[in-house]
Amino acid sequence: MSDEFAGTAVAVLTHIVKSIVDDPDAVTVEVDESGNRPALNVRVGDGDLGRVIGRRGRTAASIRTVTRAAASKDDVEIDIEFLD
């Protein structure tokens, strides 16, 4: 994982997601630079994905907004994907 790329965004995203889930040790954030826009892929433990996405996706949308704001500090644009 290239933490130098969007390091601020990775740190912020990891902190937020670990604060929400029941099993913070199971949280991983990987940088995927294969697409047009780099993506941060988030994986959580069993049963925690619903907690991270939230009702009608509101929690996920908020996490994306804050993380994109952090990425702008590194002058990069990113996508955030929550994977099962």
C-alpha positions in Angstrom: 0.0 0.0 0.0 1.4 3.4 -0.9 0.7 5.5 2.1 2.6 8.4 0.7 -0.2 8.7 -1.9 -3.1 10.5 -0.1 -1.6 9.8 3.3 -3.8 12.3 5.0 -6.9 10.8 3.4 -5.9 7.2 4.4 -5.2 8.3 8.0 -8.5 10.1 8.3 -10.5 7.3 6.7 -8.9 4.7 8.8 -9.6 6.7 12.0 -13.2 7.3 11.2 -14.1 3.8 10.2 -12.3 2.3 13.2 -14.3 4.6 15.5 -17.6 3.3 14.1 -17.1 -0.5 13.9 -17.3 -3.1 16.6 -14.0 -4.7 15.5 -11.5 -2.0 14.8 -8.6 -4.5 14.3 -10.4 -5.9 11.2 -10.4 -2.6 9.4 -8.1 -2.3 6.3 -7.7 0.5 3.9 -5.9 -0.3 0.6 -5.0 2.2 -2.2 -6.0 1.0 -5.7 -4.4 3.1 -8.4 -5.6 0.9 -11.3 -8.6 3.1 -12.4 -8.9 6.6 -13.8 -9.2 8.0 -10.3 -7.4 6.3 -7.4 -9.7 4.5 -4.9 -9.4 3.7 -1.3 -10.9 0.3 -0.7 -12.2 -0.2 2.8 -12.8 -3.7 4.3 -14.3 -4.2 7.7 -15.1 -7.3 9.9 -18.2 -9.4 9.6 -21.4 -7.6 10.5 -19.8 -4.1 10.5 -20.4 -3.1 6.8 -24.0 -2.1 7.6 -22.8 0.1 10.4 -20.3 1.9 8.2 -22.8 2.4 5.3 -25.6 3.5 7.6 -29.3 4.1 6.9 -29.8 5.0 3.2 -26.1 5.3 2.9 -25.9 8.5 4.9 -22.9 7.5 7.0 -21.0 6.3 4.0 -21.7 9.6 2.2 -20.5 11.6 5.2 -17.3 9.5 5.4 -16.7 10.1 1.7 -17.2 13.8 2.1 -14.7 14.2 5.0 -12.1 11.9 3.4 -12.3 13.7 0.1 -11.7 17.0 2.0 -8.7 15.4 3.6 -7.4 14.2 0.2 -7.6 17.8 -1.1 -4.9 18.6 1.4 -2.7 16.2 -0.5 -3.9 17.7 -3.9 -5.5 14.4 -5.1 -9.0 13.3 -6.0 -10.1 9.9 -4.7 -13.0 7.5 -4.6 -13.9 5.5 -1.5 -15.3 2.0 -1.9 -16.7 -0.1 1.0 -16.1 -3.7 0.2 -17.6 -6.9 1.6 
